[in-house]
Amino acid sequence: MRIATIIISRFMPVWIVVFAAAGVFYSERFESWSIATGPALGLVLFLMGLTMDRSRLGVLLKHPKMPLLGSLGKWLIGAAVSVAVGLLFFGFSEFYYGIVMAGIVPSGTSANLNALIGRGDLALSIAMSAFDTLIGPLLTPVLAKWLIGSAVHFEYWSFLWKMMKIVFVPLLSGIVLQRFFPQSGQAVKPYASILSALSLYVVVLGIAANGSGPLLEHASVLPKLFAAVSLQIVLQMVLGYGYAVWIGCGDAECRSMLFEVGICNTALSTVLANDAFGPLAGLASMANMVCNLTLGSLAAVILSSTPLRSSTVSSASA
């Protein structure tokens, strides 16, 4: 089991690049996998609900100050960094639109997975993601109108229902199952990181295969584009960690906020950017997706072998 965990989970950054490349260059074989992306993300959330610390989540729901502050930092830092990087590299263009869209959507499911692998506070990560998901359908169109100059149109209730199916229903199902059958969580826990990683690889394959066309058509701009989105992600993660330190978080909480701020739902932003602003905007968001999955998992693997610093109990658990 230890060897399988090392191969499948610890080498996640390598596997994400491999599966993304396979999806791009062998798209005809994997394009149908896109129908499995929703269920695969749902499985990750179910496993998190089944293995998470319910008592810690209860504390956060009773004292939501830290999740709210974390979510606030995510939207402020994500928007500011995305605008700065987009303008620096591409000016006011379709690539800029896609880079900005990647920073003004709710946090991604992989932020929770990386918090789990990176020894962060998983309950805090999920609580922040819950806030993000609830306010995202309102904030994303407003920020797009303000920062890009055109509204992103989508149906609030259908979007919320989609997020309910992918995020809340699986997560709640896992928590309920753990509540009534505690032994189930203990039985699954040793395999949770492996199953979650495999599910994430399915998502990468499906999305990369669907976006292979515009990616290959604009190969010459890819080095500059990947440099831009890599800088965007690294800045968001570093500033997210610094922000967490500034508001008084402990080390585990800082790690969760690093991923909350740095890892956005770029699968969603790719769809929105492509529909609202064109294929080049969608391409920029998809490049962010590949990089944030790779860089995020790399950070998670590094942090997983880094001991947590002892610190005083923060206000989140007071």
Secondary structure, 3 states (H helix, E strand, C coil): CHHHHHHHHHCHHHHHHHHHHHHHHCHHHHHHHHHHHHHHHHHHHHHHHHHCCHHHHHHHHHCCHHHHHHHHHHHHHHHHHHHHHHHHHHCCCHHHHHHHHHHCCCECHHHHHHHHHCCCCHHHHHHHHHHHHHHHHHHHHHHHHHHCCCCCCCCHHHHHHHHHHHHHHHHHHHHHHHHHCHHHHHHHHHHHHHHHHHHHHHHHHHHHHHCHHHHHHCHHHHHHHHHHHHHHHHHHHHHHHHHHHHCCCCHHHHHHHHHHHHCECHHHHHHHHHHHHCHHHHHHHHHHHHHHHHHHHHHHHHHHCCCCCCCCCCHHHC
